[in-house]
Amino acid sequence: MLRHPDKFTAHALVGHRNSDKMLSLARQLRPSWVVMTDEGAAAALKGQLPAGVRLACGMDAAINLASDVDTDMVMAAMVGSAGLPATLAAVRAGKRVGLANKECLVTAGRIFMSAAEASGAVVVPVDSEHAAVHQCLQGHERGSVKQVVLTASGGPFRDRDPASLHAVTPAQAIAHPNWDMGAKISIDSATMMNKALELIEARWLFDLPPEKLSAIIHPESIVHAMVEYQDGSALAQLAMPDMRMPIAYAMQAEPRLDTGISWLDLAKTGTLHFHAVDHLRFPAMALVQQVLRGEDSLAITLNAANEVANAAFRDGRIGFMQIVTTVEQVLARVDDRAVVTLDEVWQIDEHARSLAEEVIGA
C-alpha cells in the first residue's frame, strides 16, 4: 500500500493488542478507522491517533467495517478462528477478500465458499501455495485438472531420523530454516500440520476432491505449487520466498503490481530439490487424508485439537511427537458430520479443545 499510494488507501485497520504497532501504522496509512478488539489496547490509543482517524473497539466494530459500503477489499489476516466472523461478513457483503486466515476455510469452508458464491464475493488466497495454485488455474477448465501439488519446505526436521523426533525441544521446532513465522506456525511447519491444514483449504478454495490434492517437500521454497493437467503438462508458479508477492496478487491480479521483491535468478539458485513426504516423519500428512475424506466436523476438530496440542508442547506438557497423536486420539472421539451454521462450528471447536485437554491430562 505504501508502494502504491495512487492505487490503494486504507479505510480501516483492525488489530488486537499491539497498540504501539497500530499507532505506527495509523500514522503511515491514515485510515478512516482504527479498530482494536482488545479494550485495553483501544484505551491506550485514545487521543493518540492522527487527526481524522476514528477509533472503535470490539469484534462487532470489525465486522461492521468489513461489510461497510466504503470498504472495497478486506485483507483477512486475523490469527485463528477469531478472524472468521469479520471475514465471513465481508464475503456475505460481496467484497474482494484476500484470504490469509487458514481457519476460515479449515473450520467453515462449506459455509464460507457457499456465501461467496451467493454474494459474488471474490476470494483470492494470500498463502503463497494457494496463490500459486490460483495463478496456475487461470484460463484452464477445472475438469482438466489431474492433481494440485502444494510444496512444503519440510521445516527443520525434513532430514532428521524419525526415531529421534521424540526428543525435540520447542526451541528446535521453532527454528524454521526458511521463514520467521512465530512459534505456533513454526511448530505447525515442523510437524507439517500447516500443510495438512493447507490441503483442507485447497479442497474448499478450488472445489477439488481429496484424491486431486497432494504435497511434496521442496526445501528451497522457490516453486510454491504446481497444477498437473490431464494432457500430462504441469504448470508451476515460481518466485523468491517473499510474502509481498502473494499479497500484491491478492490486492490486484491484473495488471501486476511492482512488489519490490528480489528477481528470481535460476542460474544463481542452481538446483531445485523435491522429495516425497515421509509419513513416519510427518504423521500429520497421513492423518489429514482421513479428514479430507470426511465431513466438516473432522476438519474443525483437527484444527482445534492441534492448537491445544501445539500450545501444550510449547509449554512443555507433551513431547513433539505427541502433538499429532493427541489430535489423532481426539478425532477418534468425535462424530463425522456436515456443518451448516457458525454455531455448530463453535460447538464442535469447543468440544474438540476440551477433548484435547482430556487426552493431554490423561
Secondary structure per residue as TSV (DSSP state, phi and psi in degrees):
chain	resnum	aa	ss	phi	psi
A	1	M	-	360.0	-41.2
A	2	L	-	-67.8	-29.5
A	3	R	S	-74.6	-25.6
A	4	H	-	-131.1	62.7
A	5	P	T	-66.3	-17.7
A	6	D	T	-77.5	-15.5
A	7	K	T	-108.2	-28.7
A	8	F	-	-134.5	141.2
A	9	T	-	-131.6	151.7
A	10	A	-	-91.1	120.7
A	11	H	S	-83.5	-40.9
A	12	A	E	-149.5	143.1
A	13	L	E	-117.0	133.5
A	14	V	E	-120.9	129.3
A	15	G	E	-136.4	179.7
A	16	H	S	-110.9	-81.3
A	17	R	S	-112.0	-20.7
A	18	N	-	-81.0	81.4
A	19	S	H	-69.0	-32.2
A	20	D	H	-64.2	-45.7
A	21	K	H	-64.6	-40.3
A	22	M	H	-63.9	-40.7
A	23	L	H	-61.0	-42.1
A	24	S	H	-62.1	-44.8
A	25	L	H	-65.9	-39.5
A	26	A	H	-62.9	-37.9
A	27	R	H	-69.4	-32.5
A	28	Q	H	-77.5	-44.6
A	29	L	H	-99.8	-17.3
A	30	R	-	47.6	60.5
A	31	P	-	-73.4	167.6
A	32	S	S	-73.9	-33.1
A	33	W	E	-134.8	146.8
A	34	V	E	-123.6	130.0
A	35	V	E	-121.2	128.3
A	36	M	E	-115.4	125.5
A	37	T	S	-77.3	-15.8
A	38	D	S	-95.8	128.1
A	39	E	H	-62.1	-41.0
A	40	G	H	-63.7	-39.3
A	41	A	H	-67.4	-38.3
A	42	A	H	-64.6	-41.5
A	43	A	H	-62.4	-36.9
A	44	A	H	-66.5	-21.8
A	45	L	H	-93.6	-9.4
A	46	K	T	-59.9	127.2
A	47	G	T	78.3	0.6
A	48	Q	T	-103.8	-20.3
A	49	L	S	-74.9	154.8
A	50	P	-	-59.7	156.4
A	51	A	T	-57.2	135.1
A	52	G	T	90.5	-9.6
A	53	V	-	-93.2	117.3
A	54	R	E	-89.6	149.4
A	55	L	E	-114.2	135.1
A	56	A	E	-136.0	161.7
A	57	C	E	-132.3	140.6
A	58	G	S	104.0	159.4
A	59	M	H	-66.6	-31.7
A	60	D	H	-60.7	-37.6
A	61	A	H	-65.5	-40.2
A	62	A	H	-63.7	-41.1
A	63	I	H	-63.1	-44.9
A	64	N	H	-63.2	-41.1
A	65	L	H	-74.6	-28.9
A	66	A	H	-64.6	-28.7
A	67	S	T	-106.6	6.7
A	68	D	-	-61.9	145.7
A	69	V	T	-61.4	-28.1
A	70	D	T	-85.0	-1.5
A	71	T	-	-95.0	120.7
A	72	D	-	-92.9	-37.2
A	73	M	E	-140.0	145.4
A	74	V	E	-120.4	125.1
A	75	M	E	-94.5	104.5
A	76	A	E	-90.6	98.0
A	77	A	-	-128.2	14.6
A	78	M	-	-62.3	141.8
A	79	V	S	-82.3	134.3
A	80	G	S	81.4	-174.6
A	81	S	G	-68.0	-12.7
A	82	A	G	-61.2	-24.7
A	83	G	G	-80.7	-8.8
A	84	L	H	-66.0	-48.2
A	85	P	H	-58.6	-46.5
A	86	A	H	-68.1	-39.5
A	87	T	H	-67.7	-40.0
A	88	L	H	-65.6	-35.4
A	89	A	H	-62.4	-40.7
A	90	A	H	-64.1	-41.4
A	91	V	H	-65.3	-45.2
A	92	R	H	-64.7	-24.4
A	93	A	T	-87.3	2.3
A	94	G	T	79.0	24.7
A	95	K	-	-79.9	163.4
A	96	R	E	-79.2	127.3
A	97	V	E	-122.0	118.7
A	98	G	E	-87.4	111.7
A	99	L	E	-98.9	107.4
A	100	A	-	-112.6	9.8
A	101	N	-	-109.2	108.3
A	102	K	H	-60.8	-39.1
A	103	E	H	-63.7	-25.9
A	104	C	H	-57.4	-40.9
A	105	L	H	-93.7	-33.3
A	106	V	H	-65.9	-41.2
A	107	T	H	-94.6	-23.6
A	108	A	H	-143.7	37.7
A	109	G	H	-58.0	-43.4
A	110	R	H	-64.2	-45.5
A	111	I	H	-64.7	-44.6
A	112	F	H	-64.8	-51.1
A	113	M	H	-73.5	-29.5
A	114	S	H	-65.4	-39.9
A	115	A	H	-65.6	-39.5
A	116	A	H	-64.0	-41.7
A	117	E	H	-64.7	-39.5
A	118	A	H	-69.6	-36.2
A	119	S	H	-93.6	-17.0
A	120	G	T	84.4	12.5
A	121	A	-	-62.8	144.9
A	122	V	E	-102.5	115.6
A	123	V	E	-104.6	116.3
A	124	V	E	-117.7	121.7
A	125	P	E	-70.6	146.8
A	126	V	-	-106.3	-23.0
A	127	D	S	-52.2	136.0
A	128	S	H	-60.7	-36.0
A	129	E	H	-68.5	-45.4
A	130	H	H	-72.4	-33.6
A	131	A	H	-62.4	-37.0
A	132	A	H	-64.9	-45.7
A	133	V	H	-60.6	-44.1
A	134	H	H	-55.0	-43.1
A	135	Q	H	-69.7	-39.5
A	136	C	H	-71.7	-18.4
A	137	L	H	-88.0	-15.9
A	138	Q	T	-61.0	128.8
A	139	G	T	82.5	8.8
A	140	H	S	-122.8	143.5
A	141	E	-	-68.1	125.6
A	142	R	G	-60.0	-32.7
A	143	G	G	-67.2	-16.3
A	144	S	G	-87.4	-1.6
A	145	V	E	-74.9	126.5
A	146	K	E	-93.8	-39.4
A	147	Q	E	-159.1	138.2
A	148	V	E	-106.7	126.1
A	149	V	E	-118.1	113.2
A	150	L	E	-88.4	139.5
A	151	T	E	-94.3	154.1
A	152	A	E	-137.1	138.9
A	153	S	-	-65.9	-28.3
A	154	G	-	90.8	-7.1
A	155	G	G	64.8	-165.4
A	156	P	G	-75.3	-10.6
A	157	F	G	-116.1	20.7
A	158	R	T	-63.8	-24.9
A	159	D	T	-113.4	9.2
A	160	R	S	-87.1	146.1
A	161	D	-	-60.5	122.6
A	162	P	G	-55.4	-30.6
A	163	A	G	-67.0	-19.6
A	164	S	G	-92.2	-5.5
A	165	L	G	-72.6	-16.4
A	166	H	G	-64.5	-24.2
A	167	A	G	-95.3	5.7
A	168	V	-	-64.3	138.6
A	169	T	-	-98.6	159.2
A	170	P	H	-55.4	-40.0
A	171	A	H	-61.5	-39.4
A	172	Q	H	-68.9	-39.4
A	173	A	H	-69.4	-30.5
A	174	I	H	-77.4	-19.1
A	175	A	-	-79.6	74.5
A	176	H	-	-69.8	137.8
A	177	P	S	-73.3	-21.1
A	178	N	S	-115.2	-29.4
A	179	W	-	-131.6	154.9
A	180	D	-	-113.1	99.1
A	181	M	-	-118.4	2.4
A	182	G	-	91.8	160.2
A	183	A	H	-63.2	-49.7
A	184	K	H	-62.1	-50.2
A	185	I	H	-69.5	-34.8
A	186	S	H	-63.3	-39.8
A	187	I	H	-69.5	-37.4
A	188	D	H	-60.0	-35.1
A	189	S	H	-69.2	-39.7
A	190	A	H	-64.0	-36.0
A	191	T	H	-85.9	-12.1
A	192	M	T	66.0	17.3
A	193	M	H	-64.3	-30.6
A	194	N	H	-61.8	-37.6
A	195	K	H	-71.7	-34.7
A	196	A	H	-59.9	-45.3
A	197	L	H	-64.5	-36.7
A	198	E	H	-67.4	-32.8
A	199	L	H	-65.2	-38.6
A	200	I	H	-65.0	-42.9
A	201	E	H	-55.7	-47.7
A	202	A	H	-62.3	-34.6
A	203	R	H	-54.8	-44.4
A	204	W	H	-84.5	-39.8
A	205	L	H	-60.1	-42.0
A	206	F	T	-111.9	6.6
A	207	D	T	52.8	55.4
A	208	L	-	-119.4	145.1
A	209	P	-	-75.0	158.1
A	210	P	G	-55.1	-35.5
A	211	E	G	-69.0	-10.9
A	212	K	G	-102.3	13.7
A	213	L	E	-122.7	131.2
A	214	S	E	-153.0	176.4
A	215	A	E	-141.5	156.8
A	216	I	E	-142.9	146.3
A	217	I	E	-79.2	129.1
A	218	H	-	-140.6	91.9
A	219	P	T	-58.5	-31.1
A	220	E	T	-75.9	-18.6
A	221	S	-	54.9	39.2
A	222	I	-	-95.7	-46.4
A	223	V	E	-85.0	119.4
A	224	H	E	-92.8	-25.1
A	225	A	E	-173.7	162.9
A	226	M	E	-135.0	148.9
A	227	V	E	-122.2	120.1
A	228	E	E	-95.1	138.9
A	229	Y	E	-113.9	164.4
A	230	Q	T	-61.4	-24.5
A	231	D	T	-81.8	2.3
A	232	G	S	95.6	-5.3
A	233	S	-	-83.7	155.7
A	234	A	E	-133.4	125.4
A	235	L	E	-101.9	133.0
A	236	A	E	-126.3	150.4
A	237	Q	E	-109.7	126.2
A	238	L	E	-119.5	142.4
A	239	A	-	-168.9	158.5
A	240	M	-	-59.9	145.0
A	241	P	S	-71.0	94.6
A	242	D	-	-151.2	120.3
A	243	M	T	-67.9	-11.6
A	244	R	H	-63.6	-28.7
A	245	M	H	-66.6	-56.5
A	246	P	H	-65.8	-29.2
A	247	I	H	-64.6	-46.0
A	248	A	H	-63.1	-39.3
A	249	Y	H	-63.2	-40.6
A	250	A	H	-66.2	-34.6
A	251	M	H	-75.0	-37.8
A	252	Q	-	-158.9	105.2
A	253	A	-	-76.2	-36.5
A	254	E	S	-140.6	133.1
A	255	P	S	-68.7	155.3
A	256	R	-	-67.5	148.3
A	257	L	-	-97.1	146.6
A	258	D	-	-69.0	124.6
A	259	T	-	-104.0	-18.7
A	260	G	-	84.1	4.0
A	261	I	-	-79.0	162.7
A	262	S	-	-66.7	144.2
A	263	W	-	-71.0	146.5
A	264	L	-	-80.2	118.0
A	265	D	-	-112.3	95.1
A	266	L	H	-67.4	-31.3
A	267	A	H	-64.4	-38.9
A	268	K	H	-73.7	-38.6
A	269	T	H	-62.8	-40.3
A	270	G	-	82.2	-121.9
A	271	T	-	-88.9	138.0
A	272	L	-	-105.4	136.0
A	273	H	-	-112.3	146.7
A	274	F	-	-139.8	137.5
A	275	H	B	-139.5	146.1
A	276	A	-	-66.4	152.6
A	277	V	-	-78.2	125.3
A	278	D	-	-87.1	113.1
A	279	H	T	-71.3	-20.2
A	280	L	T	-70.4	-39.7
A	281	R	T	-77.0	-34.1
A	282	F	-	-127.5	72.6
A	283	P	T	-63.5	-18.4
A	284	A	H	-60.5	-30.0
A	285	M	H	-76.5	-21.8
A	286	A	H	-80.5	-40.6
A	287	L	H	-62.4	-37.6
A	288	V	H	-66.4	-22.4
A	289	Q	H	-63.2	-38.4
A	290	Q	H	-62.9	-42.4
A	291	V	H	-67.9	-42.4
A	292	L	H	-62.4	-31.3
A	293	R	T	-89.5	-3.1
A	294	G	S	-100.8	-165.0
A	295	E	-	-96.2	-178.4
A	296	D	H	-58.4	-35.3
A	297	S	H	-59.8	-31.5
A	298	L	H	-70.2	-40.2
A	299	A	H	-66.7	-41.2
A	300	I	H	-60.8	-43.9
A	301	T	H	-65.5	-44.3
A	302	L	H	-55.5	-48.4
A	303	N	H	-64.4	-47.9
A	304	A	H	-66.4	-46.4
A	305	A	H	-64.5	-37.4
A	306	N	H	-64.9	-40.4
A	307	E	H	-60.2	-41.4
A	308	V	H	-67.9	-45.0
A	309	A	H	-67.9	-39.1
A	310	N	H	-59.4	-46.7
A	311	A	H	-64.3	-38.5
A	312	A	H	-64.7	-37.8
A	313	F	H	-65.9	-43.8
A	314	R	H	-61.9	-30.6
A	315	D	T	-87.1	-0.8
A	316	G	T	80.2	16.4
A	317	R	S	-86.1	-26.0
A	318	I	S	-137.8	164.4
A	319	G	-	-83.4	169.7
A	320	F	T	-59.8	-48.5
A	321	M	T	-71.4	-14.0
A	322	Q	H	-77.6	-13.1
A	323	I	H	-58.7	-54.1
A	324	V	H	-72.5	-37.5
A	325	T	H	-65.2	-32.8
A	326	T	H	-62.7	-46.6
A	327	V	H	-61.5	-41.9
A	328	E	H	-61.4	-43.2
A	329	Q	H	-66.1	-36.7
A	330	V	H	-67.5	-43.0
A	331	L	H	-59.0	-33.7
A	332	A	T	-69.4	-13.1
A	333	R	T	-109.9	10.7
A	334	V	S	-120.1	157.1
A	335	D	-	-76.4	145.6
A	336	D	-	-96.1	99.9
A	337	R	-	-147.0	156.3
A	338	A	-	-74.5	155.9
A	339	V	-	-128.7	135.0
A	340	V	-	-124.9	-7.5
A	341	T	S	-131.1	155.6
A	342	L	H	-65.5	-32.4
A	343	D	H	-59.2	-39.9
A	344	E	H	-64.9	-39.4
A	345	V	H	-57.0	-49.4
A	346	W	H	-65.1	-38.0
A	347	Q	H	-64.6	-45.6
A	348	I	H	-66.8	-40.4
A	349	D	H	-59.3	-47.5
A	350	E	H	-64.2	-41.9
A	351	H	H	-63.4	-41.6
A	352	A	H	-65.5	-39.0
A	353	R	H	-65.1	-40.0
A	354	S	H	-64.1	-43.0
A	355	L	H	-64.5	-38.7
A	356	A	H	-62.4	-40.6
A	357	E	H	-64.5	-38.0
A	358	E	H	-61.8	-45.9
A	359	V	H	-62.5	-44.2
A	360	I	H	-65.5	-37.6
A	361	G	H	-81.7	-9.9
A	362	A	-	-70.9	360.0
